[in-house]
Amino acid sequence: MLPESLAAELIPAPEPLFYRRGSPDDPRLGELVHRGSAPPGMRPDAVLVGVPQDLGVRRNQGRPGAAKGPDAIRRALYRMTPEALHSDLSRLCLVDIGNLRTVGKTLEELHELQFRCVAHLLGESGCVIVLGGGHDIAYPNGRAIAQHAQEYGVLVFDAHPDVRPLVDGRAHSGSAFRQLLEGTPALPGRRLAYVGLQPFAIARSHREFLEQHGALLCFLPELQPGRLLERVQELFERISEGGRLPVYVSLDLDALPAAVAPGVSAPSPIGVPAQELLQSLEWLGAQPAVRLLDLAEYAPTYDLDGRTGRMAALCVCALLAGRASRQRSTH
């Protein structure tokens, strides 16, 4: 699935995370996911890879802990049944290739490694799911999808826009989307949409920067109850030109309220409704244009009762449920 040079930079996820009931009438995702590669002749519907680092969070003066996020998400995800969210995920070919090796590497080296890995996986699978890690993972992910398309769209669920300037010329967890907007090639602002931005957490200069670039901004106070999916669909249509362009979905878990997701780098008392977020992710998963999803900023150290980990796992399941429903409709 990966060339030898990249495969050598991966560490398999620990075996105990792949939960097994050992009962044929009670299967779990941990028993169904393929570790390392897909069976011969099969193209994966989705590939999971972890990026266990929070170097960017530390640079951004956030509270660290997201380095432990990928395996904690796996612990919750692989205990779930294939019927998660009323869909049969067993019809999908799911592959988990493990975590990128992070020890001894700078953030810049990890970004380059992640970029090369995700870019390759996008050519080998229907969808790539990146488990973070700090939200700086968005920059190499955006670069990776740009390798496959001259134009692409980005849909971000986040309380913050992450367009802070670099610190001494170096990236951090709050700079990813500025880097994409100012990069080479630059992401056009009209291809970048945010959902759930919280005004009290956004500097005026950052909002003006996004407005100058023409980014699409949906602030949390604008979201009426029960209307999140409708807003997501509208933004998706605009950034993808009706599904013509590939789309990368980036989810910072601090978009959710702390009652649902306390274990994040920057918790907030308010946020997007959990059930509506899952509904939106399921719809997105059913769109052929969606090729890449990442989940960022889960810090298990600060979690309560594992609720953030389970919510993150449900978000993955929601996207996969959408893919499973699309596969069913094509048969």
C-alpha positions as CSV (number, residue, x, y, z in Angstrom):
1,M,0.0,0.0,0.0
2,L,2.9,2.3,0.7
3,P,6.4,2.3,-0.8
4,E,9.1,0.8,1.4
5,S,10.5,4.2,2.3
6,L,7.2,5.3,3.7
7,A,6.2,2.0,5.2
8,A,9.4,2.1,7.3
9,E,8.1,5.4,8.9
10,L,5.0,3.7,10.3
11,I,4.4,1.9,13.6
12,P,1.5,-0.6,13.8
13,A,-1.2,0.4,16.2
14,P,-1.0,-1.8,19.4
15,E,-2.9,-5.1,19.1
16,P,-5.0,-4.6,22.3
17,L,-6.7,-1.6,20.6
18,F,-8.3,-3.9,18.1
19,Y,-11.1,-5.1,20.4
20,R,-12.5,-8.6,19.9
21,R,-15.5,-10.1,21.6
22,G,-14.7,-13.5,20.2
23,S,-18.4,-14.1,19.5
24,P,-19.6,-14.6,15.9
25,D,-23.0,-13.1,16.8
26,D,-21.4,-9.9,18.3
27,P,-18.7,-8.7,16.0
28,R,-16.9,-5.4,16.5
29,L,-15.0,-3.1,14.2
30,G,-11.7,-4.2,15.7
31,E,-12.3,-7.7,14.3
32,L,-13.2,-6.4,10.8
33,V,-10.6,-3.8,10.1
34,H,-7.5,-5.0,8.1
35,R,-4.2,-4.1,9.7
36,G,-1.4,-2.8,7.4
37,S,-2.9,-3.5,4.0
38,A,-6.1,-4.7,2.2
39,P,-6.6,-8.3,1.1
40,P,-5.1,-9.0,-2.4
41,G,-7.2,-7.5,-5.2
42,M,-9.2,-5.2,-2.9
43,R,-9.1,-1.4,-3.0
44,P,-9.8,0.0,0.5
45,D,-12.9,2.1,1.0
46,A,-11.1,3.9,3.7
47,V,-7.6,3.9,5.2
48,L,-6.9,5.2,8.7
49,V,-3.5,6.6,9.7
50,G,-2.5,8.2,13.0
51,V,-0.3,11.3,13.6
52,P,0.5,11.2,17.3
53,Q,2.1,14.6,17.9
54,D,1.2,17.8,19.6
55,L,4.3,19.8,18.8
56,G,2.2,22.4,17.0
57,V,-0.1,22.8,20.0
58,R,2.9,23.5,22.2
59,R,4.2,26.1,19.8
60,N,0.7,27.7,19.9
61,Q,0.8,27.8,23.7
62,G,-2.1,25.4,23.9
63,R,-2.4,22.6,26.5
64,P,-0.6,19.5,25.2
65,G,-2.0,16.0,25.1
66,A,-3.1,15.5,21.5
67,A,-0.2,13.2,20.9
68,K,-2.1,10.5,22.6
69,G,-5.2,11.1,20.5
70,P,-4.9,8.6,17.7
71,D,-4.7,5.5,19.8
72,A,-7.4,6.7,22.2
73,I,-9.7,7.2,19.2
74,R,-8.9,3.7,18.0
75,R,-9.7,2.3,21.5
76,A,-13.2,3.7,21.3
77,L,-13.7,3.1,17.5
78,Y,-12.8,-0.6,17.5
79,R,-15.2,-1.5,20.3
80,M,-18.1,-0.3,18.2
81,T,-20.3,-2.7,16.3
82,P,-20.5,-2.7,12.5
83,E,-24.1,-1.5,12.8
84,A,-22.9,1.9,14.2
85,L,-25.4,4.6,13.3
86,H,-27.8,2.1,11.7
87,S,-25.5,1.2,8.8
88,D,-23.6,-2.0,8.1
89,L,-19.9,-1.0,8.1
90,S,-18.9,-4.6,7.5
91,R,-19.6,-4.1,3.8
92,L,-16.6,-1.7,3.7
93,C,-13.0,-2.6,3.2
94,L,-11.3,-0.7,6.1
95,V,-7.5,-0.6,6.6
96,D,-5.5,0.7,9.5
97,I,-1.9,1.3,8.6
98,G,-0.8,2.5,12.1
99,N,0.9,5.7,13.2
100,L,3.6,7.8,11.7
101,R,6.9,7.6,13.6
102,T,7.3,10.9,15.4
103,V,10.1,10.5,18.0
104,G,13.1,12.6,17.2
105,K,11.4,14.5,14.3
106,T,10.7,18.2,14.1
107,L,7.2,19.4,13.3
108,E,8.4,20.4,9.8
109,E,9.8,16.9,9.2
110,L,6.6,15.4,10.4
111,H,4.5,17.6,8.1
112,E,6.6,16.5,5.2
113,L,6.3,12.8,6.1
114,Q,2.5,13.2,6.6
115,F,2.2,15.0,3.3
116,R,4.0,12.2,1.4
117,C,2.0,9.4,3.2
118,V,-1.4,10.9,2.8
119,A,-0.8,11.9,-0.9
120,H,0.1,8.3,-1.6
121,L,-2.8,6.9,0.3
122,L,-5.3,9.1,-1.6
123,G,-4.2,7.3,-4.8
124,E,-4.6,3.9,-3.2
125,S,-8.0,4.2,-1.5
126,G,-11.5,5.8,-1.7
127,C,-11.0,7.9,1.4
128,V,-8.2,8.7,3.9
129,I,-9.0,9.3,7.6
130,V,-6.2,11.0,9.6
131,L,-6.3,10.8,13.3
132,G,-4.5,13.6,15.1
133,G,-2.7,15.1,16.7
134,G,-2.9,18.9,16.7
135,H,-4.8,20.8,14.0
136,D,-1.5,21.6,12.3
137,I,-2.1,18.3,10.5
138,A,-4.5,20.2,8.2
139,Y,-1.6,21.9,6.4
140,P,0.1,18.7,5.1
141,N,-3.4,17.2,4.4
142,G,-4.3,20.1,2.3
143,R,-1.0,19.8,0.4
144,A,-1.7,16.1,-0.1
145,I,-5.1,16.5,-1.7
146,A,-3.7,19.3,-3.9
147,Q,-1.3,16.7,-5.4
148,H,-4.4,14.9,-6.9
149,A,-6.4,17.9,-8.1
150,Q,-5.7,21.4,-9.4
151,E,-8.7,22.6,-7.5
152,Y,-10.2,21.2,-4.3
153,G,-12.5,22.3,-1.5
154,V,-12.0,22.3,2.3
155,L,-14.8,22.2,4.8
156,V,-13.7,22.9,8.4
157,F,-15.7,22.3,11.6
158,D,-13.9,24.4,14.2
159,A,-14.4,27.1,16.9
160,H,-11.3,28.9,15.6
161,P,-10.2,29.6,12.0
162,D,-6.5,28.7,12.5
163,V,-5.1,31.5,10.4
164,R,-2.6,32.9,12.9
165,P,0.7,34.0,11.4
166,L,3.7,31.7,11.7
167,V,5.8,32.1,14.9
168,D,9.4,32.9,13.9
169,G,8.7,31.5,10.5
170,R,7.5,28.2,12.0
171,A,4.1,26.5,11.7
172,H,1.9,25.7,14.7
173,S,-1.6,24.3,15.5
174,G,-3.2,27.7,14.8
175,S,-1.6,28.4,11.4
176,A,-2.6,25.6,9.0
177,F,-5.3,27.4,6.9
178,R,-3.2,30.6,6.6
179,Q,-0.5,28.3,5.2
180,L,-2.9,26.8,2.7
181,L,-4.3,30.2,1.6
182,E,-0.8,31.6,1.2
183,G,0.9,28.5,0.0
184,T,2.1,27.4,-3.5
185,P,-0.3,26.6,-5.0
186,A,-2.5,28.7,-2.9
187,L,-6.0,27.5,-1.9
188,P,-8.5,30.0,-3.2
189,G,-10.6,31.5,-0.4
190,R,-13.8,30.6,-2.1
191,R,-12.8,26.9,-1.7
192,L,-12.5,27.2,2.1
193,A,-15.6,27.0,4.3
194,Y,-15.9,27.1,8.1
195,V,-18.8,25.8,10.2
196,G,-19.2,26.6,13.9
197,L,-16.8,29.5,14.3
198,Q,-17.2,31.2,17.7
199,P,-16.8,35.0,17.6
200,F,-15.4,35.4,21.1
201,A,-12.5,33.2,20.1
202,I,-11.6,35.0,16.9
203,A,-9.4,38.1,16.6
204,R,-10.8,40.8,14.3
205,S,-7.6,40.7,12.2
206,H,-8.1,37.0,11.6
207,R,-11.7,37.5,10.5
208,E,-10.7,40.3,8.2
209,F,-7.9,38.1,6.7
210,L,-10.5,35.4,5.8
211,E,-13.0,38.0,4.5
212,Q,-10.3,39.5,2.3
213,H,-9.6,36.0,0.8
214,G,-13.3,35.3,0.2
215,A,-13.6,32.4,2.6
216,L,-17.1,31.2,3.5
217,L,-17.8,31.7,7.2
218,C,-20.6,30.2,9.2
219,F,-20.5,31.4,12.8
220,L,-22.1,29.3,15.6
221,P,-24.7,32.0,16.5
222,E,-26.0,31.8,13.0
223,L,-26.9,28.1,13.2
224,Q,-30.5,27.5,14.0
225,P,-31.5,24.3,15.8
226,G,-31.9,21.5,13.4
227,R,-30.4,23.4,10.4
228,L,-26.7,22.3,10.6
229,L,-27.0,19.7,7.8
230,E,-28.7,22.2,5.5
231,R,-25.9,24.7,6.1
232,V,-23.3,22.1,5.5
233,Q,-24.9,21.0,2.2
234,E,-25.0,24.6,1.0
235,L,-21.3,25.2,1.8
236,F,-20.4,21.8,0.3
237,E,-22.1,22.7,-3.0
238,R,-20.2,26.0,-3.2
239,I,-16.7,24.8,-2.4
240,S,-17.0,21.7,-4.6
241,E,-19.0,23.2,-7.4
242,G,-21.8,20.8,-6.9
243,G,-19.5,17.8,-6.1
244,R,-17.3,18.3,-9.1
245,L,-14.2,19.0,-7.0
246,P,-12.6,16.7,-4.4
247,V,-13.3,17.8,-0.8
248,Y,-11.2,17.6,2.4
249,V,-13.2,17.7,5.7
250,S,-11.3,18.8,8.7
251,L,-12.8,18.4,12.2
252,D,-11.3,20.1,15.2
253,L,-13.1,18.4,18.1
254,D,-13.3,21.7,20.0
255,A,-16.1,22.6,17.6
256,L,-18.3,20.6,20.0
257,P,-19.3,21.8,23.5
258,A,-17.2,20.7,26.4
259,A,-20.1,18.7,27.8
260,V,-19.7,16.4,24.8
261,A,-16.0,16.9,24.2
262,P,-14.1,18.0,27.3
263,G,-10.9,16.3,26.3
264,V,-9.6,18.8,23.7
265,S,-6.8,21.3,23.6
266,A,-9.2,24.3,23.9
267,P,-12.6,23.3,25.4
268,S,-15.6,25.6,25.0
269,P,-18.9,25.6,26.9
270,I,-20.8,25.9,23.6
271,G,-20.5,24.3,20.2
272,V,-22.2,22.6,17.3
273,P,-24.8,20.0,18.3
274,A,-23.4,16.5,18.4
275,Q,-26.3,14.7,16.8
276,E,-26.4,17.2,14.0
277,L,-22.7,16.9,13.4
278,L,-23.0,13.2,13.1
279,Q,-25.9,13.6,10.6
280,S,-23.8,16.0,8.6
281,L,-20.7,13.7,8.6
282,E,-22.9,10.8,7.4
283,W,-24.2,12.9,4.5
284,L,-20.7,14.0,3.7
285,G,-19.5,10.4,3.7
286,A,-22.1,9.6,1.1
287,Q,-20.6,12.2,-1.3
288,P,-18.1,10.7,-3.8
289,A,-16.2,14.1,-3.7
290,V,-15.2,13.6,-0.1
291,R,-11.7,12.0,-0.2
292,L,-10.1,13.0,3.1
293,L,-11.2,13.5,6.8
294,D,-9.1,14.4,9.7
295,L,-9.9,14.7,13.4
296,A,-7.7,17.0,15.5
297,E,-7.0,18.2,19.0
298,Y,-8.3,15.2,21.1
299,A,-6.3,15.2,24.3
300,P,-7.2,12.1,26.3
301,T,-5.5,13.3,29.5
302,Y,-8.3,15.8,29.9
303,D,-11.2,13.6,28.9
304,L,-14.0,12.6,31.2
305,D,-15.3,9.0,31.1
306,G,-13.8,8.6,27.6
307,R,-16.7,10.7,26.2
308,T,-14.6,12.7,23.8
309,G,-12.9,9.5,22.5
310,R,-16.3,7.9,21.9
311,M,-17.6,11.1,20.2
312,A,-14.5,11.1,17.9
313,A,-15.1,7.4,17.1
314,L,-18.7,8.2,16.3
315,C,-17.6,10.9,13.9
316,V,-15.5,8.4,12.1
317,C,-18.4,5.9,12.0
318,A,-20.7,8.6,10.7
319,L,-18.5,9.2,7.7
320,L,-18.1,5.5,7.1
321,A,-21.8,5.0,7.4
322,G,-22.3,7.5,4.6
323,R,-19.8,5.6,2.5
324,A,-21.5,2.3,3.2
325,S,-24.9,3.7,2.3
326,R,-23.5,5.0,-1.0
327,Q,-21.9,1.6,-1.7
328,R,-25.3,-0.1,-1.0
329,S,-27.1,2.3,-3.4
330,T,-24.7,1.4,-6.3
331,H,-25.4,-2.4,-6.0
